[in-house]
Amino acid sequence: MIRPHRKHSLWLAYILHRISGFCLAVFLPFHFYLLALALTEPDRLDGFLSWTDTPIVKLAEFGLVFLLAVHFFGGLRLMALEFFPWSTSQKTLAALAIASAFLVATIFFLQVI
């Protein structure tokens, strides 16, 4: 049985923020490895970068930017909860955070295609 507080849309925004943070944390070691390749083995990095021009990687980049934007805008929403008085428009702010993240990720995706 699902607890009543877990049916609330703000709880879902909280979970989305946590999941996006976890996925970004999983991505970071790969990112740092590629930065190390740029410094130590530029030829291997060039081979890898040629692979990143495939459409599936472009779609994965869209997902990564979406996760980053969701985490960023969700974090702004959480900071607003901490510093401003509670209001009834919190669901609207959560929806606005997700919509803003999708907009940022879509603009990025359309520019890389």
MDTraj code that builds the backbone (N, CA, C; nanometers):
import mdtraj as md
import numpy as np

residues = "MET ILE ARG PRO HIS ARG LYS HIS SER LEU TRP LEU ALA TYR ILE LEU HIS ARG ILE SER GLY PHE CYS LEU ALA VAL PHE LEU PRO PHE HIS PHE TYR LEU LEU ALA LEU ALA LEU THR GLU PRO ASP ARG LEU ASP GLY PHE LEU SER TRP THR ASP THR PRO ILE VAL LYS LEU ALA GLU PHE GLY LEU VAL PHE LEU LEU ALA VAL HIS PHE PHE GLY GLY LEU ARG LEU MET ALA LEU GLU PHE PHE PRO TRP SER THR SER GLN LYS THR LEU ALA ALA LEU ALA ILE ALA SER ALA PHE LEU VAL ALA THR ILE PHE PHE LEU GLN VAL ILE".split()
xyz = np.array([
    [0.0834, -0.1173, 0.0000],
    [0.0000, 0.0000, 0.0000],
    [0.0889, 0.1251, 0.0000],
    [0.0573, 0.2199, -0.0867],
    [0.1348, 0.3433, -0.0960],
    [0.0872, 0.4396, 0.0125],
    [0.1813, 0.4906, 0.0875],
    [0.1477, 0.5852, 0.1934],
    [0.0939, 0.7147, 0.1339],
    [0.0042, 0.7830, 0.2036],
    [-0.0580, 0.9038, 0.1474],
    [0.0420, 1.0143, 0.1111],
    [0.1467, 1.0305, 0.1890],
    [0.2418, 1.1375, 0.1567],
    [0.3206, 1.1072, 0.0302],
    [0.3272, 0.9826, -0.0092],
    [0.4014, 0.9471, -0.1300],
    [0.3185, 0.9650, -0.2566],
    [0.1930, 0.9965, -0.2424],
    [0.1091, 1.0265, -0.3582],
    [0.1132, 1.1756, -0.3916],
    [0.1707, 1.2533, -0.3056],
    [0.1752, 1.3983, -0.3228],
    [0.2738, 1.4346, -0.4332],
    [0.2384, 1.5317, -0.5158],
    [0.3257, 1.5675, -0.6288],
    [0.4578, 1.6284, -0.5831],
    [0.4598, 1.6941, -0.4682],
    [0.5866, 1.7495, -0.4205],
    [0.6809, 1.6399, -0.3730],
    [0.6260, 1.5280, -0.3262],
    [0.7112, 1.4147, -0.2911],
    [0.7740, 1.3588, -0.4180],
    [0.6978, 1.3562, -0.5265],
    [0.7524, 1.3094, -0.6540],
    [0.8618, 1.4036, -0.7047],
    [0.8441, 1.5337, -0.6814],
    [0.9496, 1.6297, -0.7183],
    [1.0752, 1.6045, -0.6350],
    [1.0570, 1.5729, -0.5093],
    [1.1699, 1.5410, -0.4209],
    [1.2434, 1.4170, -0.4730],
    [1.1685, 1.3136, -0.5093],
    [1.2303, 1.1904, -0.5604],
    [1.3024, 1.2165, -0.6919],
    [1.2425, 1.2960, -0.7801],
    [1.3075, 1.3286, -0.9069],
    [1.4389, 1.4027, -0.8827],
    [1.4397, 1.4919, -0.7852],
    [1.5618, 1.5647, -0.7512],
    [1.6682, 1.4681, -0.6992],
    [1.6287, 1.3740, -0.6136],
    [1.7255, 1.2770, -0.5599],
    [1.7785, 1.1837, -0.6679],
    [1.6907, 1.1345, -0.7552],
    [1.7329, 1.0414, -0.8614],
    [1.8254, 1.1126, -0.9598],
    [1.7908, 1.2369, -0.9957],
    [1.8774, 1.3100, -1.0887],
    [2.0142, 1.3350, -1.0265],
    [2.0181, 1.3653, -0.8976],
    [2.1465, 1.3835, -0.8300],
    [2.2294, 1.2561, -0.8288],
    [2.1646, 1.1433, -0.8057],
    [2.2349, 1.0151, -0.8063],
    [2.2902, 0.9840, -0.9451],
    [2.2090, 1.0042, -1.0479],
    [2.2547, 0.9760, -1.1847],
    [2.3704, 1.0676, -1.2244],
    [2.3649, 1.1915, -1.1830],
    [2.4762, 1.2825, -1.2114],
    [2.6023, 1.2397, -1.1363],
    [2.5868, 1.1902, -1.0147],
    [2.7017, 1.1433, -0.9377],
    [2.7636, 1.0191, -1.0019],
    [2.6811, 0.9340, -1.0625],
    [2.7332, 0.8163, -1.1329],
    [2.8084, 0.8588, -1.2589],
    [2.7616, 0.9651, -1.3239],
    [2.8248, 1.0122, -1.4470],
    [2.9613, 1.0775, -1.4222],
    [2.9801, 1.1407, -1.3080],
    [3.1014, 1.2187, -1.2825],
    [3.2333, 1.1414, -1.2979],
    [3.2460, 1.0174, -1.2493],
    [3.3749, 0.9473, -1.2705],
    [3.4098, 0.9292, -1.4186],
    [3.3090, 0.9036, -1.5019],
    [3.3356, 0.8908, -1.6459],
    [3.3806, 1.0240, -1.7045],
    [3.3197, 1.1302, -1.6588],
    [3.3568, 1.2634, -1.7047],
    [3.5009, 1.2954, -1.6654],
    [3.5375, 1.2661, -1.5425],
    [3.6741, 1.2918, -1.4979],
    [3.7748, 1.2031, -1.5709],
    [3.7358, 1.0803, -1.6042],
    [3.8234, 0.9927, -1.6809],
    [3.8515, 1.0516, -1.8188],
    [3.7476, 1.1069, -1.8817],
    [3.7676, 1.1674, -2.0130],
    [3.8521, 1.2941, -2.0042],
    [3.8377, 1.3689, -1.8987],
    [3.9249, 1.4845, -1.8794],
    [4.0703, 1.4407, -1.8618],
    [4.0904, 1.3297, -1.7919],
    [4.2263, 1.2771, -1.7759],
    [4.2815, 1.2288, -1.9097],
    [4.1958, 1.1699, -1.9938],
    [4.2410, 1.1287, -2.1275],
    [4.2848, 1.2491, -2.2096],
    [4.2155, 1.3597, -2.1949],
    [4.2525, 1.4803, -2.2697],
    [4.3922, 1.5266, -2.2320],
    [4.4298, 1.5044, -2.1073],
    [4.5625, 1.5490, -2.0629],
    [4.6717, 1.4474, -2.0908],
    [4.6398, 1.3187, -2.0817],
    [4.7443, 1.2168, -2.0906],
    [4.7516, 1.1467, -2.2256],
    [4.6365, 1.1163, -2.2865],
    [4.6345, 1.0419, -2.4128],
    [4.5386, 1.1078, -2.5112],
    [4.5786, 1.2153, -2.5749],
    [4.4883, 1.2870, -2.6647],
    [4.4429, 1.2049, -2.7856],
    [4.5245, 1.1090, -2.8309],
    [4.4845, 1.0269, -2.9455],
    [4.3656, 0.9373, -2.9110],
    [4.3679, 0.8777, -2.7921],
    [4.2536, 0.7955, -2.7487],
    [4.1295, 0.8811, -2.7298],
    [4.1486, 1.0020, -2.6818],
    [4.0353, 1.0923, -2.6643],
    [3.9742, 1.1279, -2.7992],
    [4.0567, 1.1509, -2.9007],
    [4.0038, 1.1815, -3.0337],
    [3.9213, 1.0658, -3.0886],
    [3.9662, 0.9432, -3.0657],
    [3.8886, 0.8265, -3.1081],
    [3.7546, 0.8188, -3.0370],
    [3.7566, 0.8481, -2.9087],
    [3.6315, 0.8462, -2.8329],
    [3.5379, 0.9573, -2.8785],
    [3.5924, 1.0746, -2.9038],
    [3.5086, 1.1871, -2.9453],
    [3.4455, 1.1642, -3.0817],
    [3.5120, 1.0899, -3.1691],
    [3.4501, 1.0575, -3.2987],
    [3.3307, 0.9641, -3.2789],
    [3.3371, 0.8801, -3.1766],
    [3.2237, 0.7910, -3.1456],
    [3.1047, 0.8701, -3.0910],
    [3.1296, 0.9820, -3.0282],
    [3.0211, 1.0584, -2.9664],
    [2.9350, 1.1329, -3.0672],
    [2.9674, 1.1255, -3.1949],
    [2.8829, 1.1892, -3.2966],
    [2.7655, 1.1021, -3.3382],
    [2.7503, 0.9862, -3.2797],
    [2.6382, 0.8987, -3.3151],
    [2.5085, 0.9509, -3.2530],
    [2.3954, 0.9212, -3.3165],
    [2.2663, 0.9722, -3.2660],
    [2.2309, 0.9236, -3.1258],
    [2.2684, 0.8020, -3.0908],
    [2.2337, 0.7515, -2.9577],
    [2.3072, 0.8302, -2.8497],
    [2.4292, 0.8725, -2.8787],
    [2.5042, 0.9522, -2.7821],
    [2.4437, 1.0918, -2.7708],
    [2.3963, 1.1457, -2.8820],
    [2.3295, 1.2762, -2.8777],
    [2.2032, 1.2678, -2.7921],
    [2.1309, 1.1578, -2.8033],
    [2.0117, 1.1382, -2.7204],
    [2.0506, 1.1235, -2.5733],
    [2.1606, 1.0550, -2.5471],
    [2.2085, 1.0420, -2.4091],
    [2.2520, 1.1778, -2.3540],
    [2.3105, 1.2624, -2.4383],
    [2.3464, 1.3972, -2.3953],
    [2.2218, 1.4768, -2.3565],
    [2.1141, 1.4588, -2.4347],
    [1.9871, 1.5234, -2.3998],
    [1.9433, 1.4785, -2.2615],
    [1.9509, 1.3489, -2.2348],
    [1.9133, 1.2973, -2.1028],
    [2.0007, 1.3534, -1.9925],
    [2.1290, 1.3655, -2.0193],
    [2.2208, 1.4195, -1.9195],
    [2.1918, 1.5666, -1.8902],
    [2.1686, 1.6433, -1.9944],
    [2.1370, 1.7854, -1.9742],
    [2.0027, 1.7993, -1.9035],
    [1.9079, 1.7110, -1.9369],
    [1.7785, 1.7138, -1.8686],
    [1.7963, 1.6838, -1.7196],
    [1.8749, 1.5828, -1.6871],
    [1.9005, 1.5514, -1.5462],
    [1.9678, 1.6673, -1.4744],
    [2.0639, 1.7294, -1.5404],
    [2.1324, 1.8433, -1.4798],
    [2.0366, 1.9598, -1.4568],
    [1.9518, 1.9873, -1.5558],
    [1.8574, 2.0984, -1.5418],
    [1.7511, 2.0671, -1.4371],
    [1.7025, 1.9425, -1.4323],
    [1.6041, 1.9041, -1.3303],
    [1.6649, 1.9200, -1.1915],
    [1.7886, 1.8772, -1.1771],
    [1.8533, 1.8876, -1.0473],
    [1.8746, 2.0343, -1.0096],
    [1.9131, 2.1154, -1.1060],
    [1.9368, 2.2568, -1.0795],
    [1.8068, 2.3284, -1.0417],
    [1.7042, 2.3158, -1.1252],
    [1.5795, 2.3862, -1.0979],
    [1.5066, 2.3278, -0.9768],
    [1.5187, 2.1968, -0.9576],
    [1.4616, 2.1372, -0.8365],
    [1.5323, 2.1866, -0.7116],
    [1.6624, 2.2055, -0.7207],
    [1.7378, 2.2598, -0.6079],
    [1.6995, 2.4043, -0.5782],
    [1.6757, 2.4817, -0.6831],
    [1.6284, 2.6189, -0.6616],
    [1.4923, 2.6184, -0.5913],
    [1.4061, 2.5244, -0.6313],
    [1.2745, 2.5138, -0.5675],
    [1.2904, 2.4774, -0.4202],
    [1.3823, 2.3853, -0.3906],
    [1.4044, 2.3467, -0.2512],
    [1.4634, 2.4613, -0.1699],
    [1.5527, 2.5383, -0.2293],
    [1.6070, 2.6531, -0.1565],
    [1.4980, 2.7571, -0.1320],
    [1.4054, 2.7715, -0.2258],
    [1.2938, 2.8638, -0.2039],
    [1.2076, 2.8153, -0.0878],
    [1.1927, 2.6822, -0.0738],
    [1.1171, 2.6282, 0.0398],
    [1.1854, 2.6615, 0.1719],
    [1.3189, 2.6606, 0.1714],
    [1.3932, 2.6874, 0.2941],
    [1.3887, 2.8343, 0.3346],
    [1.3984, 2.9241, 0.2366],
    [1.4179, 3.0646, 0.2677],
    [1.2910, 3.1492, 0.2615],
    [1.1871, 3.1005, 0.1954],
    [1.0634, 3.1772, 0.1834],
    [0.9519, 3.1071, 0.2591],
    [0.8497, 3.1805, 0.2988],
    [0.7391, 3.1156, 0.3694],
    [0.6642, 3.0188, 0.2776],
    [0.6070, 2.9151, 0.3387],
    [0.5338, 2.8128, 0.2653],
    [0.4121, 2.8748, 0.1983],
    [0.3895, 2.8385, 0.0750],
    [0.2738, 2.8906, 0.0031],
    [0.2012, 2.7765, -0.0657],
    [0.0841, 2.8048, -0.1149],
    [0.0047, 2.7015, -0.1824],
    [0.0501, 2.6804, -0.3264],
    [0.1412, 2.7612, -0.3744],
    [0.1843, 2.7487, -0.5137],
    [0.3060, 2.6575, -0.5298],
    [0.3354, 2.5751, -0.4312],
    [0.4534, 2.4888, -0.4391],
    [0.4428, 2.3871, -0.5528],
    [0.3217, 2.3367, -0.5793],
    [0.3043, 2.2434, -0.6909],
    [0.3337, 2.3131, -0.8234],
    [0.2944, 2.4373, -0.8334],
    [0.3210, 2.5133, -0.9551],
    [0.4708, 2.5342, -0.9728],
    [0.5404, 2.5622, -0.8649],
    [0.6854, 2.5789, -0.8736],
    [0.7551, 2.4489, -0.9130],
    [0.7058, 2.3372, -0.8632],
    [0.7639, 2.2078, -0.9003],
    [0.7407, 2.1794, -1.0485],
    [0.6207, 2.2065, -1.0960],
    [0.5911, 2.1859, -1.2379],
    [0.6731, 2.2814, -1.3243],
    [0.6910, 2.4039, -1.2778],
    [0.7718, 2.5005, -1.3506],
    [0.9181, 2.4568, -1.3560],
    [0.9678, 2.3971, -1.2498],
    [1.1060, 2.3478, -1.2482],
    [1.1254, 2.2375, -1.3509],
    [1.0321, 2.1453, -1.3584],
    [1.0437, 2.0361, -1.4560],
    [1.0276, 2.0886, -1.5980],
    [0.9340, 2.1796, -1.6190],
    [0.9153, 2.2371, -1.7522],
    [1.0378, 2.3160, -1.7958],
    [1.0973, 2.3904, -1.7049],
    [1.2183, 2.4666, -1.7374],
    [1.3332, 2.3726, -1.7727],
    [1.3447, 2.2636, -1.6989],
    [1.4504, 2.1660, -1.7268],
    [1.4308, 2.1037, -1.8639],
    [1.3073, 2.0706, -1.8971],
    [1.2808, 2.0115, -2.0281],
    [1.3096, 2.1123, -2.1387],
    [1.2770, 2.2381, -2.1167],
    [1.3035, 2.3413, -2.2159],
    [1.4540, 2.3580, -2.2388],
    [1.5302, 2.3641, -2.1323],
    [1.6762, 2.3790, -2.1445],
    [1.7356, 2.2585, -2.2170],
    [1.6934, 2.1385, -2.1799],
    [1.7474, 2.0181, -2.2434],
    [1.7074, 2.0105, -2.3901],
    [1.5858, 2.0503, -2.4240],
    [1.5414, 2.0464, -2.5630],
    [1.6165, 2.1480, -2.6481],
    [1.6386, 2.2669, -2.5952],
    [1.7161, 2.3672, -2.6692],
    [1.8580, 2.3161, -2.6939],
    [1.9185, 2.2536, -2.5937],
    [2.0511, 2.1962, -2.6112],
    [2.0488, 2.0877, -2.7183],
    [1.9490, 2.0004, -2.7127],
    [1.9394, 1.8891, -2.8064],
    [1.9210, 1.9397, -2.9486],
    [1.8403, 2.0430, -2.9678],
    [1.8183, 2.0954, -3.1020],
    [1.9428, 2.1644, -3.1568],
    [2.0275, 2.2151, -3.0704],
    [2.1498, 2.2783, -3.1175],
    [2.2573, 2.1777, -3.1562],
    [2.2554, 2.0587, -3.0966],
    [2.3602, 1.9607, -3.1292],
    [2.3228, 1.8718, -3.2455],
    [2.1981, 1.8753, -3.2869],
    [2.1574, 1.7911, -3.4018],
    [2.2062, 1.8512, -3.5311],
])
top = md.Topology()
chain = top.add_chain()
for i, resn in enumerate(residues, 1):
    res = top.add_residue(resn, chain, resSeq=i)
    for name in ("N", "CA", "C"):
        top.add_atom(name, md.element.get_by_symbol(name[0]), res)
traj = md.Trajectory(xyz[None], top)
